[in-house]
């Protein structure tokens, strides 16, 4: 998840993209992989199978046997780790809504930013609202199934779109251009992560599909249709919400970067 967050915000916050992004991935992924492997080796060295299977939190059980009175440190470390992961997720997902709106895939109000702090406040509030709606689900494992199925389905479609563009537009400007092996391998893994839950937990997977498809009428009515062809009540609602958001959040619409438009024109 953290690596996908790096990719999401790299264009907005990362300087010298072609150098720093591959360097960040090449340095961080081996370090994280080694830490995870060594952690699991430590668990299986100290705890037997029965202790692992009966434990509600393996890390806490491991700490109680190894650190003794200092075992309280592990829950605090896990809490800090979760906080850092959630912070990165909020930062990245809100920017996804912001950029999607700026590119014309979502209502315009999500592309507004605070005039003083330059943060996408409406996108952050929308992300918060959607999170609260998902929390209505009482069973956390059902929620994980809803999210993971939809997440890997659309991530797989995104990577498949990359393969399509590499085939249809081979001369298109790309700041980073990797071997086709990586997106093809990633697509195969995504298919596996989508097909297995669909087979093993069909009902929850279909509910996840239904949640994703529920956005189609909203997109069609609020984004795809021109303003002149929208039902009057839709235009009134969008206008009222946009004005209220501007007043409450002290934000305005953004303008596209002219340098990006020039670069895109040259590449075509």
Residue pairs with C-beta under 8 A, 6 or more apart in sequence:
1 85
1 88
1 89
2 28
2 85
2 88
3 25
3 28
3 29
4 92
4 155
5 88
5 89
5 91
5 92
6 14
6 21
6 24
6 25
7 21
8 92
8 93
8 95
8 96
9 91
9 92
9 95
10 17
10 21
11 17
12 95
14 20
14 21
14 24
17 175
17 176
18 175
18 176
21 176
22 176
42 62
43 52
43 58
43 59
43 62
44 52
46 62
46 65
46 66
47 55
47 58
47 61
47 62
47 65
51 61
52 58
52 61
55 61
57 75
59 74
59 78
60 71
60 74
60 75
62 74
63 70
63 71
63 73
63 74
64 71
67 73
67 74
90 124
90 127
93 127
94 120
94 123
94 124
94 126
94 127
95 120
95 123
97 106
97 110
97 120
97 123
97 126
97 127
98 110
98 111
98 113
98 120
98 123
100 106
100 110
101 107
101 108
101 109
101 110
101 111
101 123
102 111
102 254
102 256
104 223
105 219
105 223
106 219
106 223
107 222
107 223
107 238
107 242
108 242
108 253
109 122
109 238
109 241
109 242
109 245
109 246
110 120
110 122
110 123
110 126
111 120
111 123
111 253
111 254
112 120
112 121
112 122
112 245
112 246
112 249
112 251
112 252
112 253
112 254
113 119
113 120
113 121
113 251
113 252
113 254
114 120
114 121
114 249
114 250
114 251
115 250
115 251
115 252
116 250
121 249
121 250
121 251
122 245
122 249
122 251
125 249
134 143
134 146
134 147
135 143
137 143
137 146
142 204
145 197
145 201
145 204
145 205
145 208
146 204
146 207
146 208
146 211
147 208
148 193
148 197
149 194
149 197
149 198
149 204
149 205
149 208
149 209
150 208
150 209
150 211
150 212
152 190
152 193
152 194
153 190
153 194
153 208
153 209
153 212
154 212
155 190
156 186
156 187
156 190
156 191
156 193
156 194
159 183
159 186
159 187
159 190
160 187
162 183
163 180
163 183
163 184
163 187
165 172
166 180
166 183
171 267
172 267
172 268
173 263
173 264
173 266
173 267
197 204
197 205
198 205
221 230
221 231
221 234
222 230
222 234
222 238
227 235
245 251
246 252
